[in-house]
Amino acid sequence: MCLKRIINIADICFELGYWPLHFKISTSIIIPKPNKESYNSLKTFRSIVLLNTLGKLIEKVISECLQFYLISNNFIHSSQLGGLKQRSVFNARVMLIYFIYTEWVKNNTTSTLLFDIVQL
């Protein structure tokens, strides 16, 4: 019964083209990281953003449906890996190993150049 009501809310939002304000409002909580000598730097705090649970649930379902539709209709290139289900860093590593082994079977030499990009 509860699931039907949630689906009904989502359907009405789509039909009206309206996302209720209480789904958009967030509350930020700042939590100090444990065991820090000084709390004079922003890096010693952790920010947590709290959103309406029902809104988050509906957004997650929408995201899953869109992702499925885009992938199943080949709107996303097969080499796109970031932020997609079943296309994580682990999946990229497995794919890279597969490509290397495939070339080895053909007696080809392969090279790999990897970068670790860190944002400071």
Jmol script that loads the backbone (N, CA, C; Angstrom):
load data "model"
ATOM      1  N   MET A   1       0.820  -1.185   0.000  1.00  0.00           N
ATOM      2  CA  MET A   1       0.000   0.000   0.000  1.00  0.00           C
ATOM      3  C   MET A   1       0.866   1.252   0.000  1.00  0.00           C
ATOM      4  N   CYS A   2       1.927   1.245   0.787  1.00  0.00           N
ATOM      5  CA  CYS A   2       2.822   2.399   0.879  1.00  0.00           C
ATOM      6  C   CYS A   2       3.539   2.633  -0.460  1.00  0.00           C
ATOM      7  N   LEU A   3       3.989   1.547  -1.093  1.00  0.00           N
ATOM      8  CA  LEU A   3       4.677   1.655  -2.371  1.00  0.00           C
ATOM      9  C   LEU A   3       3.770   2.278  -3.432  1.00  0.00           C
ATOM     10  N   LYS A   4       2.503   1.892  -3.439  1.00  0.00           N
ATOM     11  CA  LYS A   4       1.553   2.453  -4.407  1.00  0.00           C
ATOM     12  C   LYS A   4       1.400   3.961  -4.205  1.00  0.00           C
ATOM     13  N   ARG A   5       1.410   4.395  -2.974  1.00  0.00           N
ATOM     14  CA  ARG A   5       1.282   5.836  -2.693  1.00  0.00           C
ATOM     15  C   ARG A   5       2.529   6.597  -3.141  1.00  0.00           C
ATOM     16  N   ILE A   6       3.696   6.003  -2.929  1.00  0.00           N
ATOM     17  CA  ILE A   6       4.936   6.641  -3.373  1.00  0.00           C
ATOM     18  C   ILE A   6       4.953   6.759  -4.894  1.00  0.00           C
ATOM     19  N   ILE A   7       4.556   5.687  -5.569  1.00  0.00           N
ATOM     20  CA  ILE A   7       4.484   5.716  -7.036  1.00  0.00           C
ATOM     21  C   ILE A   7       3.472   6.753  -7.496  1.00  0.00           C
ATOM     22  N   ASN A   8       2.354   6.859  -6.787  1.00  0.00           N
ATOM     23  CA  ASN A   8       1.335   7.852  -7.119  1.00  0.00           C
ATOM     24  C   ASN A   8       1.885   9.269  -6.986  1.00  0.00           C
ATOM     25  N   ILE A   9       2.637   9.536  -5.921  1.00  0.00           N
ATOM     26  CA  ILE A   9       3.253  10.853  -5.724  1.00  0.00           C
ATOM     27  C   ILE A   9       4.215  11.157  -6.873  1.00  0.00           C
ATOM     28  N   ALA A  10       5.045  10.190  -7.228  1.00  0.00           N
ATOM     29  CA  ALA A  10       6.013  10.390  -8.320  1.00  0.00           C
ATOM     30  C   ALA A  10       5.290  10.642  -9.641  1.00  0.00           C
ATOM     31  N   ASP A  11       4.252   9.859  -9.921  1.00  0.00           N
ATOM     32  CA  ASP A  11       3.492  10.035 -11.168  1.00  0.00           C
ATOM     33  C   ASP A  11       2.845  11.413 -11.247  1.00  0.00           C
ATOM     34  N   ILE A  12       2.292  11.873 -10.141  1.00  0.00           N
ATOM     35  CA  ILE A  12       1.655  13.196 -10.121  1.00  0.00           C
ATOM     36  C   ILE A  12       2.710  14.285 -10.350  1.00  0.00           C
ATOM     37  N   CYS A  13       3.882  14.128  -9.742  1.00  0.00           N
ATOM     38  CA  CYS A  13       4.964  15.097  -9.958  1.00  0.00           C
ATOM     39  C   CYS A  13       5.341  15.165 -11.439  1.00  0.00           C
ATOM     40  N   PHE A  14       5.422  14.007 -12.095  1.00  0.00           N
ATOM     41  CA  PHE A  14       5.744  13.986 -13.520  1.00  0.00           C
ATOM     42  C   PHE A  14       4.648  14.637 -14.351  1.00  0.00           C
ATOM     43  N   GLU A  15       3.401  14.291 -14.050  1.00  0.00           N
ATOM     44  CA  GLU A  15       2.285  14.833 -14.816  1.00  0.00           C
ATOM     45  C   GLU A  15       2.206  16.356 -14.698  1.00  0.00           C
ATOM     46  N   LEU A  16       2.448  16.861 -13.495  1.00  0.00           N
ATOM     47  CA  LEU A  16       2.372  18.302 -13.279  1.00  0.00           C
ATOM     48  C   LEU A  16       3.666  19.021 -13.677  1.00  0.00           C
ATOM     49  N   GLY A  17       4.749  18.273 -13.818  1.00  0.00           N
ATOM     50  CA  GLY A  17       6.040  18.888 -14.094  1.00  0.00           C
ATOM     51  C   GLY A  17       6.507  19.731 -12.918  1.00  0.00           C
ATOM     52  N   TYR A  18       6.225  19.252 -11.722  1.00  0.00           N
ATOM     53  CA  TYR A  18       6.502  20.014 -10.507  1.00  0.00           C
ATOM     54  C   TYR A  18       7.190  19.118  -9.486  1.00  0.00           C
ATOM     55  N   TRP A  19       8.266  19.624  -8.899  1.00  0.00           N
ATOM     56  CA  TRP A  19       8.970  18.904  -7.838  1.00  0.00           C
ATOM     57  C   TRP A  19       8.756  19.689  -6.553  1.00  0.00           C
ATOM     58  N   PRO A  20       8.041  19.114  -5.585  1.00  0.00           N
ATOM     59  CA  PRO A  20       7.688  19.854  -4.357  1.00  0.00           C
ATOM     60  C   PRO A  20       8.895  20.445  -3.643  1.00  0.00           C
ATOM     61  N   LEU A  21       8.695  21.617  -3.092  1.00  0.00           N
ATOM     62  CA  LEU A  21       9.764  22.348  -2.420  1.00  0.00           C
ATOM     63  C   LEU A  21      10.356  21.553  -1.259  1.00  0.00           C
ATOM     64  N   HIS A  22       9.540  20.808  -0.517  1.00  0.00           N
ATOM     65  CA  HIS A  22      10.080  20.079   0.638  1.00  0.00           C
ATOM     66  C   HIS A  22      10.994  18.928   0.215  1.00  0.00           C
ATOM     67  N   PHE A  23      10.970  18.523  -1.074  1.00  0.00           N
ATOM     68  CA  PHE A  23      11.935  17.543  -1.575  1.00  0.00           C
ATOM     69  C   PHE A  23      13.270  18.211  -1.884  1.00  0.00           C
ATOM     70  N   LYS A  24      13.262  19.526  -2.109  1.00  0.00           N
ATOM     71  CA  LYS A  24      14.463  20.263  -2.502  1.00  0.00           C
ATOM     72  C   LYS A  24      15.243  20.820  -1.313  1.00  0.00           C
ATOM     73  N   ILE A  25      14.575  21.040  -0.215  1.00  0.00           N
ATOM     74  CA  ILE A  25      15.219  21.672   0.943  1.00  0.00           C
ATOM     75  C   ILE A  25      16.166  20.680   1.609  1.00  0.00           C
ATOM     76  N   SER A  26      17.372  21.155   1.892  1.00  0.00           N
ATOM     77  CA  SER A  26      18.355  20.299   2.555  1.00  0.00           C
ATOM     78  C   SER A  26      18.795  20.946   3.865  1.00  0.00           C
ATOM     79  N   THR A  27      19.271  20.112   4.753  1.00  0.00           N
ATOM     80  CA  THR A  27      19.829  20.564   6.015  1.00  0.00           C
ATOM     81  C   THR A  27      21.269  20.084   6.082  1.00  0.00           C
ATOM     82  N   SER A  28      22.204  20.988   6.290  1.00  0.00           N
ATOM     83  CA  SER A  28      23.614  20.618   6.392  1.00  0.00           C
ATOM     84  C   SER A  28      24.022  20.554   7.858  1.00  0.00           C
ATOM     85  N   ILE A  29      24.756  19.511   8.167  1.00  0.00           N
ATOM     86  CA  ILE A  29      25.269  19.330   9.530  1.00  0.00           C
ATOM     87  C   ILE A  29      26.784  19.214   9.429  1.00  0.00           C
ATOM     88  N   ILE A  30      27.474  19.969  10.234  1.00  0.00           N
ATOM     89  CA  ILE A  30      28.936  19.938  10.264  1.00  0.00           C
ATOM     90  C   ILE A  30      29.384  19.136  11.483  1.00  0.00           C
ATOM     91  N   ILE A  31      30.170  18.088  11.229  1.00  0.00           N
ATOM     92  CA  ILE A  31      30.633  17.209  12.300  1.00  0.00           C
ATOM     93  C   ILE A  31      32.156  17.268  12.361  1.00  0.00           C
ATOM     94  N   PRO A  32      32.727  17.531  13.531  1.00  0.00           N
ATOM     95  CA  PRO A  32      34.191  17.524  13.626  1.00  0.00           C
ATOM     96  C   PRO A  32      34.738  16.098  13.474  1.00  0.00           C
ATOM     97  N   LYS A  33      35.815  15.964  12.710  1.00  0.00           N
ATOM     98  CA  LYS A  33      36.458  14.655  12.564  1.00  0.00           C
ATOM     99  C   LYS A  33      37.142  14.305  13.877  1.00  0.00           C
ATOM    100  N   PRO A  34      37.106  13.050  14.280  1.00  0.00           N
ATOM    101  CA  PRO A  34      37.677  12.663  15.575  1.00  0.00           C
ATOM    102  C   PRO A  34      39.208  12.696  15.575  1.00  0.00           C
ATOM    103  N   ASN A  35      39.754  12.861  16.742  1.00  0.00           N
ATOM    104  CA  ASN A  35      41.195  12.772  17.001  1.00  0.00           C
ATOM    105  C   ASN A  35      42.036  13.789  16.233  1.00  0.00           C
ATOM    106  N   LYS A  36      41.532  14.991  16.073  1.00  0.00           N
ATOM    107  CA  LYS A  36      42.301  16.062  15.439  1.00  0.00           C
ATOM    108  C   LYS A  36      42.841  16.980  16.531  1.00  0.00           C
ATOM    109  N   GLU A  37      44.099  17.387  16.376  1.00  0.00           N
ATOM    110  CA  GLU A  37      44.727  18.241  17.391  1.00  0.00           C
ATOM    111  C   GLU A  37      44.108  19.635  17.415  1.00  0.00           C
ATOM    112  N   SER A  38      43.808  20.139  16.216  1.00  0.00           N
ATOM    113  CA  SER A  38      43.282  21.492  16.119  1.00  0.00           C
ATOM    114  C   SER A  38      42.116  21.505  15.123  1.00  0.00           C
ATOM    115  N   TYR A  39      41.128  22.305  15.423  1.00  0.00           N
ATOM    116  CA  TYR A  39      39.982  22.425  14.527  1.00  0.00           C
ATOM    117  C   TYR A  39      39.976  23.804  13.877  1.00  0.00           C
ATOM    118  N   ASN A  40      41.145  24.289  13.493  1.00  0.00           N
ATOM    119  CA  ASN A  40      41.267  25.594  12.860  1.00  0.00           C
ATOM    120  C   ASN A  40      41.144  25.522  11.342  1.00  0.00           C
ATOM    121  N   SER A  41      41.126  24.319  10.777  1.00  0.00           N
ATOM    122  CA  SER A  41      41.079  24.133   9.329  1.00  0.00           C
ATOM    123  C   SER A  41      39.750  23.487   8.922  1.00  0.00           C
ATOM    124  N   LEU A  42      39.297  23.822   7.731  1.00  0.00           N
ATOM    125  CA  LEU A  42      38.054  23.218   7.233  1.00  0.00           C
ATOM    126  C   LEU A  42      38.187  21.716   7.018  1.00  0.00           C
ATOM    127  N   LYS A  43      39.406  21.245   6.767  1.00  0.00           N
ATOM    128  CA  LYS A  43      39.628  19.818   6.527  1.00  0.00           C
ATOM    129  C   LYS A  43      39.382  18.963   7.762  1.00  0.00           C
ATOM    130  N   THR A  44      39.280  19.584   8.915  1.00  0.00           N
ATOM    131  CA  THR A  44      39.057  18.821  10.143  1.00  0.00           C
ATOM    132  C   THR A  44      37.572  18.617  10.432  1.00  0.00           C
ATOM    133  N   PHE A  45      36.722  19.068   9.508  1.00  0.00           N
ATOM    134  CA  PHE A  45      35.281  18.901   9.672  1.00  0.00           C
ATOM    135  C   PHE A  45      34.706  18.107   8.510  1.00  0.00           C
ATOM    136  N   ARG A  46      33.627  17.425   8.775  1.00  0.00           N
ATOM    137  CA  ARG A  46      32.917  16.654   7.758  1.00  0.00           C
ATOM    138  C   ARG A  46      31.516  17.234   7.633  1.00  0.00           C
ATOM    139  N   SER A  47      31.104  17.509   6.401  1.00  0.00           N
ATOM    140  CA  SER A  47      29.778  18.057   6.157  1.00  0.00           C
ATOM    141  C   SER A  47      28.850  16.939   5.684  1.00  0.00           C
ATOM    142  N   ILE A  48      27.674  16.869   6.265  1.00  0.00           N
ATOM    143  CA  ILE A  48      26.669  15.889   5.872  1.00  0.00           C
ATOM    144  C   ILE A  48      25.419  16.661   5.469  1.00  0.00           C
ATOM    145  N   VAL A  49      24.896  16.336   4.292  1.00  0.00           N
ATOM    146  CA  VAL A  49      23.697  17.001   3.799  1.00  0.00           C
ATOM    147  C   VAL A  49      22.523  16.032   3.931  1.00  0.00           C
ATOM    148  N   LEU A  50      21.490  16.469   4.611  1.00  0.00           N
ATOM    149  CA  LEU A  50      20.300  15.650   4.816  1.00  0.00           C
ATOM    150  C   LEU A  50      19.179  16.153   3.908  1.00  0.00           C
ATOM    151  N   LEU A  51      18.580  15.234   3.167  1.00  0.00           N
ATOM    152  CA  LEU A  51      17.457  15.559   2.288  1.00  0.00           C
ATOM    153  C   LEU A  51      16.238  14.745   2.692  1.00  0.00           C
ATOM    154  N   ASN A  52      15.094  15.144   2.208  1.00  0.00           N
ATOM    155  CA  ASN A  52      13.859  14.427   2.451  1.00  0.00           C
ATOM    156  C   ASN A  52      13.988  12.998   1.899  1.00  0.00           C
ATOM    157  N   THR A  53      13.716  12.003   2.712  1.00  0.00           N
ATOM    158  CA  THR A  53      13.906  10.601   2.331  1.00  0.00           C
ATOM    159  C   THR A  53      13.030  10.200   1.154  1.00  0.00           C
ATOM    160  N   LEU A  54      11.796  10.617   1.147  1.00  0.00           N
ATOM    161  CA  LEU A  54      10.894  10.273   0.048  1.00  0.00           C
ATOM    162  C   LEU A  54      11.395  10.877  -1.261  1.00  0.00           C
ATOM    163  N   GLY A  55      11.847  12.123  -1.215  1.00  0.00           N
ATOM    164  CA  GLY A  55      12.395  12.769  -2.403  1.00  0.00           C
ATOM    165  C   GLY A  55      13.625  12.050  -2.922  1.00  0.00           C
ATOM    166  N   LYS A  56      14.505  11.627  -1.991  1.00  0.00           N
ATOM    167  CA  LYS A  56      15.713  10.895  -2.379  1.00  0.00           C
ATOM    168  C   LYS A  56      15.342   9.565  -3.032  1.00  0.00           C
ATOM    169  N   LEU A  57      14.346   8.882  -2.489  1.00  0.00           N
ATOM    170  CA  LEU A  57      13.910   7.598  -3.036  1.00  0.00           C
ATOM    171  C   LEU A  57      13.383   7.766  -4.457  1.00  0.00           C
ATOM    172  N   ILE A  58      12.534   8.761  -4.662  1.00  0.00           N
ATOM    173  CA  ILE A  58      11.975   8.990  -5.995  1.00  0.00           C
ATOM    174  C   ILE A  58      13.073   9.378  -6.980  1.00  0.00           C
ATOM    175  N   GLU A  59      14.007  10.235  -6.557  1.00  0.00           N
ATOM    176  CA  GLU A  59      15.119  10.624  -7.432  1.00  0.00           C
ATOM    177  C   GLU A  59      15.977   9.417  -7.802  1.00  0.00           C
ATOM    178  N   LYS A  60      16.199   8.513  -6.861  1.00  0.00           N
ATOM    179  CA  LYS A  60      16.996   7.315  -7.133  1.00  0.00           C
ATOM    180  C   LYS A  60      16.311   6.430  -8.173  1.00  0.00           C
ATOM    181  N   VAL A  61      15.004   6.261  -8.046  1.00  0.00           N
ATOM    182  CA  VAL A  61      14.254   5.449  -9.007  1.00  0.00           C
ATOM    183  C   VAL A  61      14.322   6.092 -10.392  1.00  0.00           C
ATOM    184  N   ILE A  62      14.147   7.418 -10.443  1.00  0.00           N
ATOM    185  CA  ILE A  62      14.227   8.133 -11.725  1.00  0.00           C
ATOM    186  C   ILE A  62      15.612   7.945 -12.340  1.00  0.00           C
ATOM    187  N   SER A  63      16.645   8.082 -11.527  1.00  0.00           N
ATOM    188  CA  SER A  63      18.015   7.925 -12.004  1.00  0.00           C
ATOM    189  C   SER A  63      18.256   6.523 -12.560  1.00  0.00           C
ATOM    190  N   GLU A  64      17.785   5.504 -11.844  1.00  0.00           N
ATOM    191  CA  GLU A  64      17.949   4.116 -12.306  1.00  0.00           C
ATOM    192  C   GLU A  64      17.234   3.892 -13.631  1.00  0.00           C
ATOM    193  N   CYS A  65      16.017   4.408 -13.750  1.00  0.00           N
ATOM    194  CA  CYS A  65      15.242   4.239 -14.988  1.00  0.00           C
ATOM    195  C   CYS A  65      15.910   4.943 -16.156  1.00  0.00           C
ATOM    196  N   LEU A  66      16.366   6.179 -15.935  1.00  0.00           N
ATOM    197  CA  LEU A  66      17.042   6.924 -16.996  1.00  0.00           C
ATOM    198  C   LEU A  66      18.320   6.223 -17.436  1.00  0.00           C
ATOM    199  N   GLN A  67      19.097   5.756 -16.460  1.00  0.00           N
ATOM    200  CA  GLN A  67      20.343   5.079 -16.790  1.00  0.00           C
ATOM    201  C   GLN A  67      20.078   3.811 -17.598  1.00  0.00           C
ATOM    202  N   PHE A  68      19.086   3.032 -17.185  1.00  0.00           N
ATOM    203  CA  PHE A  68      18.732   1.817 -17.922  1.00  0.00           C
ATOM    204  C   PHE A  68      18.316   2.158 -19.346  1.00  0.00           C
ATOM    205  N   TYR A  69      17.467   3.169 -19.497  1.00  0.00           N
ATOM    206  CA  TYR A  69      16.980   3.573 -20.817  1.00  0.00           C
ATOM    207  C   TYR A  69      18.134   4.046 -21.703  1.00  0.00           C
ATOM    208  N   LEU A  70      19.010   4.880 -21.160  1.00  0.00           N
ATOM    209  CA  LEU A  70      20.123   5.417 -21.945  1.00  0.00           C
ATOM    210  C   LEU A  70      21.090   4.323 -22.385  1.00  0.00           C
ATOM    211  N   ILE A  71      21.410   3.403 -21.484  1.00  0.00           N
ATOM    212  CA  ILE A  71      22.346   2.331 -21.825  1.00  0.00           C
ATOM    213  C   ILE A  71      21.714   1.336 -22.791  1.00  0.00           C
ATOM    214  N   SER A  72      20.469   0.950 -22.540  1.00  0.00           N
ATOM    215  CA  SER A  72      19.827  -0.055 -23.399  1.00  0.00           C
ATOM    216  C   SER A  72      19.558   0.463 -24.808  1.00  0.00           C
ATOM    217  N   ASN A  73      19.489   1.771 -24.985  1.00  0.00           N
ATOM    218  CA  ASN A  73      19.270   2.350 -26.314  1.00  0.00           C
ATOM    219  C   ASN A  73      20.552   2.926 -26.917  1.00  0.00           C
ATOM    220  N   ASN A  74      21.695   2.564 -26.328  1.00  0.00           N
ATOM    221  CA  ASN A  74      23.015   2.951 -26.839  1.00  0.00           C
ATOM    222  C   ASN A  74      23.198   4.462 -26.969  1.00  0.00           C
ATOM    223  N   PHE A  75      22.648   5.224 -26.014  1.00  0.00           N
ATOM    224  CA  PHE A  75      22.866   6.665 -26.001  1.00  0.00           C
ATOM    225  C   PHE A  75      24.161   7.029 -25.286  1.00  0.00           C
ATOM    226  N   ILE A  76      24.743   6.079 -24.569  1.00  0.00           N
ATOM    227  CA  ILE A  76      25.993   6.302 -23.855  1.00  0.00           C
ATOM    228  C   ILE A  76      27.054   5.408 -24.479  1.00  0.00           C
ATOM    229  N   HIS A  77      28.185   5.993 -24.816  1.00  0.00           N
ATOM    230  CA  HIS A  77      29.270   5.239 -25.455  1.00  0.00           C
ATOM    231  C   HIS A  77      29.759   4.149 -24.512  1.00  0.00           C
ATOM    232  N   SER A  78      30.144   3.033 -25.094  1.00  0.00           N
ATOM    233  CA  SER A  78      30.558   1.878 -24.284  1.00  0.00           C
ATOM    234  C   SER A  78      31.810   2.153 -23.458  1.00  0.00           C
ATOM    235  N   SER A  79      32.602   3.152 -23.827  1.00  0.00           N
ATOM    236  CA  SER A  79      33.805   3.455 -23.047  1.00  0.00           C
ATOM    237  C   SER A  79      33.522   4.392 -21.878  1.00  0.00           C
ATOM    238  N   GLN A  80      32.290   4.893 -21.768  1.00  0.00           N
ATOM    239  CA  GLN A  80      31.918   5.751 -20.636  1.00  0.00           C
ATOM    240  C   GLN A  80      31.828   4.894 -19.386  1.00  0.00           C
ATOM    241  N   LEU A  81      32.598   5.219 -18.354  1.00  0.00           N
ATOM    242  CA  LEU A  81      32.623   4.379 -17.165  1.00  0.00           C
ATOM    243  C   LEU A  81      32.166   5.102 -15.904  1.00  0.00           C
ATOM    244  N   GLY A  82      32.419   6.365 -15.781  1.00  0.00           N
ATOM    245  CA  GLY A  82      32.159   7.069 -14.527  1.00  0.00           C
ATOM    246  C   GLY A  82      30.686   7.251 -14.225  1.00  0.00           C
ATOM    247  N   GLY A  83      30.310   6.944 -12.994  1.00  0.00           N
ATOM    248  CA  GLY A  83      28.971   7.231 -12.502  1.00  0.00           C
ATOM    249  C   GLY A  83      27.870   6.330 -13.012  1.00  0.00           C
ATOM    250  N   LEU A  84      28.208   5.233 -13.655  1.00  0.00           N
ATOM    251  CA  LEU A  84      27.190   4.328 -14.187  1.00  0.00           C
ATOM    252  C   LEU A  84      27.243   2.994 -13.466  1.00  0.00           C
ATOM    253  N   LYS A  85      26.078   2.361 -13.331  1.00  0.00           N
ATOM    254  CA  LYS A  85      26.026   1.037 -12.705  1.00  0.00           C
ATOM    255  C   LYS A  85      26.807   0.032 -13.528  1.00  0.00           C
ATOM    256  N   GLN A  86      27.472  -0.858 -12.859  1.00  0.00           N
ATOM    257  CA  GLN A  86      28.267  -1.912 -13.485  1.00  0.00           C
ATOM    258  C   GLN A  86      29.385  -1.342 -14.351  1.00  0.00           C
ATOM    259  N   ARG A  87      29.757  -0.098 -14.126  1.00  0.00           N
ATOM    260  CA  ARG A  87      30.854   0.513 -14.873  1.00  0.00           C
ATOM    261  C   ARG A  87      31.741   1.295 -13.907  1.00  0.00           C
ATOM    262  N   SER A  88      32.149   0.627 -12.865  1.00  0.00           N
ATOM    263  CA  SER A  88      32.965   1.246 -11.830  1.00  0.00           C
ATOM    264  C   SER A  88      34.438   1.139 -12.200  1.00  0.00           C
ATOM    265  N   VAL A  89      35.307   1.600 -11.313  1.00  0.00           N
ATOM    266  CA  VAL A  89      36.750   1.480 -11.519  1.00  0.00           C
ATOM    267  C   VAL A  89      37.133   0.006 -11.606  1.00  0.00           C
ATOM    268  N   PHE A  90      36.492  -0.821 -10.802  1.00  0.00           N
ATOM    269  CA  PHE A  90      36.778  -2.266 -10.855  1.00  0.00           C
ATOM    270  C   PHE A  90      36.432  -2.808 -12.238  1.00  0.00           C
ATOM    271  N   ASN A  91      35.272  -2.429 -12.779  1.00  0.00           N
ATOM    272  CA  ASN A  91      34.883  -2.892 -14.106  1.00  0.00           C
ATOM    273  C   ASN A  91      35.843  -2.388 -15.184  1.00  0.00           C
ATOM    274  N   ALA A  92      36.340  -1.154 -15.015  1.00  0.00           N
ATOM    275  CA  ALA A  92      37.314  -0.617 -15.967  1.00  0.00           C
ATOM    276  C   ALA A  92      38.601  -1.430 -15.922  1.00  0.00           C
ATOM    277  N   ARG A  93      39.012  -1.822 -14.713  1.00  0.00           N
ATOM    278  CA  ARG A  93      40.226  -2.633 -14.566  1.00  0.00           C
ATOM    279  C   ARG A  93      40.047  -3.995 -15.233  1.00  0.00           C
ATOM    280  N   VAL A  94      38.909  -4.618 -15.042  1.00  0.00           N
ATOM    281  CA  VAL A  94      38.636  -5.919 -15.666  1.00  0.00           C
ATOM    282  C   VAL A  94      38.656  -5.781 -17.189  1.00  0.00           C
ATOM    283  N   MET A  95      38.054  -4.698 -17.699  1.00  0.00           N
ATOM    284  CA  MET A  95      38.026  -4.473 -19.138  1.00  0.00           C
ATOM    285  C   MET A  95      39.443  -4.267 -19.677  1.00  0.00           C
ATOM    286  N   LEU A  96      40.260  -3.503 -18.967  1.00  0.00           N
ATOM    287  CA  LEU A  96      41.640  -3.258 -19.391  1.00  0.00           C
ATOM    288  C   LEU A  96      42.429  -4.566 -19.429  1.00  0.00           C
ATOM    289  N   ILE A  97      42.287  -5.388 -18.398  1.00  0.00           N
ATOM    290  CA  ILE A  97      42.984  -6.683 -18.357  1.00  0.00           C
ATOM    291  C   ILE A  97      42.528  -7.562 -19.521  1.00  0.00           C
ATOM    292  N   TYR A  98      41.237  -7.528 -19.811  1.00  0.00           N
ATOM    293  CA  TYR A  98      40.713  -8.310 -20.938  1.00  0.00           C
ATOM    294  C   TYR A  98      41.358  -7.858 -22.249  1.00  0.00           C
ATOM    295  N   PHE A  99      41.442  -6.533 -22.469  1.00  0.00           N
ATOM    296  CA  PHE A  99      42.054  -6.017 -23.694  1.00  0.00           C
ATOM    297  C   PHE A  99      43.517  -6.431 -23.799  1.00  0.00           C
ATOM    298  N   ILE A 100      44.238  -6.385 -22.675  1.00  0.00           N
ATOM    299  CA  ILE A 100      45.653  -6.776 -22.687  1.00  0.00           C
ATOM    300  C   ILE A 100      45.794  -8.259 -23.013  1.00  0.00           C
ATOM    301  N   TYR A 101      45.018  -9.103 -22.360  1.00  0.00           N
ATOM    302  CA  TYR A 101      45.092 -10.544 -22.633  1.00  0.00           C
ATOM    303  C   TYR A 101      44.707 -10.868 -24.070  1.00  0.00           C
ATOM    304  N   THR A 102      43.736 -10.159 -24.591  1.00  0.00           N
ATOM    305  CA  THR A 102      43.319 -10.381 -25.981  1.00  0.00           C
ATOM    306  C   THR A 102      44.472 -10.099 -26.938  1.00  0.00           C
ATOM    307  N   GLU A 103      45.215  -9.046 -26.682  1.00  0.00           N
ATOM    308  CA  GLU A 103      46.362  -8.717 -27.532  1.00  0.00           C
ATOM    309  C   GLU A 103      47.494  -9.717 -27.336  1.00  0.00           C
ATOM    310  N   TRP A 104      47.698 -10.201 -26.128  1.00  0.00           N
ATOM    311  CA  TRP A 104      48.729 -11.199 -25.886  1.00  0.00           C
ATOM    312  C   TRP A 104      48.444 -12.478 -26.664  1.00  0.00           C
ATOM    313  N   VAL A 105      47.171 -12.875 -26.722  1.00  0.00           N
ATOM    314  CA  VAL A 105      46.797 -14.082 -27.470  1.00  0.00           C
ATOM    315  C   VAL A 105      47.166 -13.924 -28.943  1.00  0.00           C
ATOM    316  N   LYS A 106      47.090 -12.692 -29.441  1.00  0.00           N
ATOM    317  CA  LYS A 106      47.439 -12.404 -30.839  1.00  0.00           C
ATOM    318  C   LYS A 106      48.948 -12.178 -31.010  1.00  0.00           C
ATOM    319  N   ASN A 107      49.717 -12.422 -29.930  1.00  0.00           N
ATOM    320  CA  ASN A 107      51.170 -12.198 -29.903  1.00  0.00           C
ATOM    321  C   ASN A 107      51.545 -10.735 -30.139  1.00  0.00           C
ATOM    322  N   ASN A 108      50.704  -9.827 -29.716  1.00  0.00           N
ATOM    323  CA  ASN A 108      50.998  -8.398 -29.800  1.00  0.00           C
ATOM    324  C   ASN A 108      51.536  -7.912 -28.465  1.00  0.00           C
ATOM    325  N   THR A 109      52.339  -6.871 -28.514  1.00  0.00           N
ATOM    326  CA  THR A 109      52.848  -6.240 -27.310  1.00  0.00           C
ATOM    327  C   THR A 109      51.912  -5.103 -26.936  1.00  0.00           C
ATOM    328  N   THR A 110      51.615  -4.976 -25.670  1.00  0.00           N
ATOM    329  CA  THR A 110      50.712  -3.905 -25.223  1.00  0.00           C
ATOM    330  C   THR A 110      51.409  -3.021 -24.208  1.00  0.00           C
ATOM    331  N   SER A 111      50.985  -1.775 -24.182  1.00  0.00           N
ATOM    332  CA  SER A 111      51.488  -0.820 -23.192  1.00  0.00           C
ATOM    333  C   SER A 111      50.299  -0.146 -22.540  1.00  0.00           C
ATOM    334  N   THR A 112      50.480   0.220 -21.281  1.00  0.00           N
ATOM    335  CA  THR A 112      49.421   0.908 -20.552  1.00  0.00           C
ATOM    336  C   THR A 112      50.037   2.084 -19.815  1.00  0.00           C
ATOM    337  N   LEU A 113      49.390   3.228 -19.926  1.00  0.00           N
ATOM    338  CA  LEU A 113      49.820   4.419 -19.215  1.00  0.00           C
ATOM    339  C   LEU A 113      48.649   4.868 -18.355  1.00  0.00           C
ATOM    340  N   LEU A 114      48.863   4.919 -17.036  1.00  0.00           N
ATOM    341  CA  LEU A 114      47.797   5.280 -16.108  1.00  0.00           C
ATOM    342  C   LEU A 114      48.155   6.553 -15.361  1.00  0.00           C
ATOM    343  N   PHE A 115      47.152   7.365 -15.098  1.00  0.00           N
ATOM    344  CA  PHE A 115      47.314   8.593 -14.319  1.00  0.00           C
ATOM    345  C   PHE A 115      46.431   8.528 -13.109  1.00  0.00           C
ATOM    346  N   ASP A 116      46.935   8.979 -12.001  1.00  0.00           N
ATOM    347  CA  ASP A 116      46.121   9.127 -10.789  1.00  0.00           C
ATOM    348  C   ASP A 116      45.952  10.612 -10.575  1.00  0.00           C
ATOM    349  N   ILE A 117      44.773  11.127 -10.885  1.00  0.00           N
ATOM    350  CA  ILE A 117      44.520  12.555 -10.787  1.00  0.00           C
ATOM    351  C   ILE A 117      43.904  12.845  -9.432  1.00  0.00           C
ATOM    352  N   VAL A 118      44.573  13.710  -8.690  1.00  0.00           N
ATOM    353  CA  VAL A 118      44.115  14.072  -7.342  1.00  0.00           C
ATOM    354  C   VAL A 118      43.778  15.547  -7.342  1.00  0.00           C
ATOM    355  N   GLN A 119      42.593  15.865  -6.863  1.00  0.00           N
ATOM    356  CA  GLN A 119      42.200  17.262  -6.748  1.00  0.00           C
ATOM    357  C   GLN A 119      42.590  17.769  -5.375  1.00  0.00           C
ATOM    358  N   LEU A 120      43.324  18.852  -5.345  1.00  0.00           N
ATOM    359  CA  LEU A 120      43.779  19.409  -4.078  1.00  0.00           C
ATOM    360  C   LEU A 120      42.906  20.548  -3.644  1.00  0.00           C
TER     361      LEU A 120
END
end "model"
wireframe off; spacefill off
backbone 0.3
color backbone group
